[in-house]
């Protein structure tokens, strides 16, 4: 099958009126993560007895106070942090197997772009490392930049872009290798509210078109409610799952949904779940 045909098949916009088979994508059982104490004392327990199932195609947000292990959990799923105890299965395989198969796309708080590379060449870099033929890379980069609304900025350099545009480049680069799962660690936390709102809508549009499973770390409750299917609330010291809250808001969503009583009620429910943490 031709590359362009594969790409067209990849972007089939999701119809939320149709039922979706809910296969388990990620299964976490009794996960514990400890870090050695640098002064030689007892190890620091970052995560303890975490149990969670994430279904294929879901948008899941992890929320909780600083130090509750949200990023540690994301890194453990990504095979960037080893578990001390317990088990993580991703499509029945280990996180390492999934990482080696290039099925993860990761977007960090900072887009980490190379200043000496143009936007196109930044997006292209992971495909170069994979040895993808130049013709295929060129077509893929154009498709990714079109997806994030930056096709006309391909020849620009990172310093010529706003912070929001740089994060879009980071998302395009993460999606360029056709990951099955998109892991996002507070990608919008450094941006102003106006830019965030635009990127929230952009991200939901991209998610709708690509049908990826998304795991999204945030401190912002409203952000989590607007984006998510479910919200995982974590408690600190050590990090545990204290609540999992369904976000039963109609999709597709626009910014106007934030003004509805239903949205406000879910925000209040998540906020109440922090009581006693």
TAKA-V519307 format. One record per helix or strand of 3 or more residues. SS is the DSSP state (~ for helix, > for strand). FROM is the first residue (numbers start at 0). LEN is the number of residues. If there is no record, write none. Layout:
BEGIN
ss=SS from=FROM len=LEN
ss=SS from=FROM len=LEN
END
This chain:
BEGIN
ss=~ from=2 len=8
ss=> from=23 len=12
ss=> from=43 len=12
ss=> from=58 len=6
ss=~ from=69 len=8
ss=> from=84 len=6
ss=~ from=94 len=6
ss=> from=103 len=4
ss=~ from=118 len=12
ss=~ from=133 len=14
ss=~ from=150 len=3
ss=~ from=157 len=3
ss=~ from=162 len=13
ss=> from=180 len=5
ss=~ from=192 len=18
ss=> from=212 len=5
ss=~ from=220 len=7
ss=> from=229 len=6
ss=> from=238 len=8
ss=~ from=254 len=5
ss=~ from=260 len=12
END
